[in-house]
Every structure is written in C-alpha cells, then in structure tokens.
Amino acid sequence: MSFLLPKLTTKAEVDQAIKSTEDLVLILRFGREDDTACLQLDDILAKSVDDLANMASIYLVDVDSVPIYVQYFDISLIPATIFFFNGQHMKVDWGTPDHTKFIGSFKKKQDFIDVVEVIFRGAMKGKMMVMSPLDPRDVPKYELIYKDI
C-alpha cells in the first residue's frame, strides 16, 4: 500500500512539506519500502488518508535518502512516525521516554486516527505536546541508548 502514499526523497522536499503544510497535521513516516513493519504501517496510513483528509497530510520518507533528518530526529529504529503542525514539531506523551516520535506500527487504523485527532485538536488550541489516547499496552516499548561522545 506504500505506492498509494506520496514520497519525499530529498531534504529539500521534506523542508518544503514542513514549511508549506498549514492548518493540517503533517505526518512523516520514516522507514524503508521493503521493511515488513513499514509495510504494515503504510497499509494503516493508506487506509486512513480519506478519513483524515481534513486534518492531515501523510508522506513517506526513506531513511536512506535523507540522512540529515534521520540524525536530527535520532531515528535508530524504523518505522518512526513524526508529526508537525504549521511547521512546529508536535510531541506526544506515549508513556515512553521519547515524546518526539512514534516507533513501530500502530495496531489498528482507529488507533492512528485517534492519535491524529488528538494532535490536531491540541495544535488548534496552541499546544505543542499532547497526551496519547492509546492504551499503553498498544504502544511499543523500547530502550533508549545514549552514547557518550
């Protein structure tokens, strides 16, 4: 289903999408086309496009084509889904140490729609961080590893 969603292949395209998307939640899925978890997430995203047409724009970004953003958002696990609203990075309290992105795939289409609705409503009220509407059991758990440089 990833062929149904638009792809951003350069840093300039990602920058333009972030800057030009107004009054909609911009959803960037960072991953690879051949990864099974990414394909599962892409299926959920593609099925949600029509339901979220008035609230969100969804794009796929290949992690190998924009390494600057992979480093900037510290994407070490894929798929990683990042949300923006009017050029501002939206954060979600998933109940994990990292509020900047959702790692992994959503369990159901409705889970994804609920998250986007909460982000949209929070952003319209001027909030930069919202609480996740998902059951904590539906949020993938992972360990953050910090390296001292």
C-alpha positions in Angstrom: 0.0 0.0 0.0 3.0 2.3 0.2 2.6 3.1 -3.5 -0.6 4.9 -2.6 1.1 7.5 -0.4 3.3 10.4 -1.7 7.0 10.0 -1.1 9.6 12.7 -0.2 13.0 11.8 -1.5 15.2 14.8 -0.7 15.9 17.1 2.2 14.5 20.0 0.2 11.2 18.1 -0.4 10.9 17.4 3.4 11.7 21.0 4.2 9.1 22.2 1.8 6.5 19.9 3.2 7.2 21.1 6.7 7.1 24.8 5.8 4.1 24.7 3.4 1.6 22.4 5.2 -0.8 24.8 7.0 -3.6 24.0 9.4 -3.1 20.3 8.9 -1.1 17.8 10.8 1.9 16.8 8.7 2.7 13.1 9.2 6.1 11.9 8.1 6.7 8.1 8.2 10.5 7.4 8.2 11.4 3.9 7.1 12.1 1.7 4.1 9.8 0.3 1.5 11.0 -3.3 1.9 10.7 -3.5 5.7 7.7 -5.5 6.9 6.9 -3.3 9.8 7.0 -0.3 7.5 4.7 -2.0 5.1 2.2 -2.8 7.9 2.3 0.9 9.0 1.9 2.1 5.3 -1.2 -0.1 5.0 -2.8 1.6 8.0 -1.7 5.1 6.8 -3.1 4.5 3.3 -6.4 3.3 4.6 -6.6 6.4 6.9 -6.0 9.0 4.2 -9.6 9.6 3.3 -10.8 9.7 6.9 -8.1 12.3 7.8 -8.3 14.4 4.6 -9.5 17.5 6.6 -6.9 17.1 9.4 -3.7 15.6 8.0 -1.2 15.2 5.1 0.8 11.9 5.1 4.1 11.4 3.4 6.6 8.6 3.3 10.3 9.4 3.8 13.0 6.8 3.1 15.7 6.9 5.8 18.4 6.3 3.3 17.6 9.3 1.2 17.5 12.0 4.0 20.3 11.0 6.5 20.3 14.6 7.9 16.8 14.1 9.3 17.5 10.6 10.5 20.3 12.0 12.5 18.4 15.2 13.6 15.4 13.2 14.9 17.6 10.4 16.2 15.9 7.7 14.2 17.6 4.4 15.1 14.5 2.2 14.9 12.1 2.1 12.0 9.4 2.8 11.2 9.3 6.1 13.0 6.4 8.5 12.6 6.9 12.2 13.3 4.1 14.8 13.5 4.2 18.5 12.6 1.6 21.3 12.7 2.2 24.6 10.9 6.0 24.0 10.8 6.2 23.1 14.5 7.2 19.7 15.7 4.4 18.2 17.7 5.2 15.9 20.6 3.1 13.2 22.1 3.4 11.7 25.6 3.3 8.0 24.7 4.2 6.9 28.2 7.8 6.2 26.9 11.0 8.3 27.5 10.8 9.6 23.9 8.0 12.1 23.1 9.3 13.2 19.7 8.2 10.2 17.5 6.2 7.0 17.5 8.3 3.9 16.9 6.8 0.9 15.2 3.4 0.4 13.7 0.0 1.2 15.1 -2.1 -1.9 16.0 -5.3 -0.7 14.3 -6.3 2.0 11.8 -8.6 3.6 14.5 -5.6 3.9 16.9 -3.8 6.0 14.3 -6.9 8.1 13.6 -7.3 8.8 17.3 -3.7 10.0 17.6 -4.0 12.4 14.7 -7.3 13.8 16.0 -5.8 14.4 19.5 -2.7 16.1 17.9 -5.0 18.2 15.6 -7.2 19.3 18.4 -4.3 20.1 20.7 -2.5 22.0 18.0 -5.6 24.1 17.2 -5.5 25.1 20.9 -1.9 26.1 20.7 -0.4 23.1 22.5 2.9 21.7 21.3 2.6 18.4 23.3 -0.5 16.2 23.8 -1.2 13.1 25.7 -1.5 9.9 23.8 -5.1 8.5 23.5 -3.7 5.0 23.1 -3.8 2.2 25.7 -0.2 2.0 27.0 -0.3 -1.7 26.0 -0.6 -0.7 22.4 2.5 1.5 22.4 5.7 -0.4 21.5 8.3 -0.4 24.3 12.0 0.1 23.6 15.1 1.1 25.4 16.8 4.4 24.7 20.6 4.0 24.5 22.7 7.1 24.9 26.3 7.2 23.8 28.8 9.5 25.4 30.9 11.2 22.8 
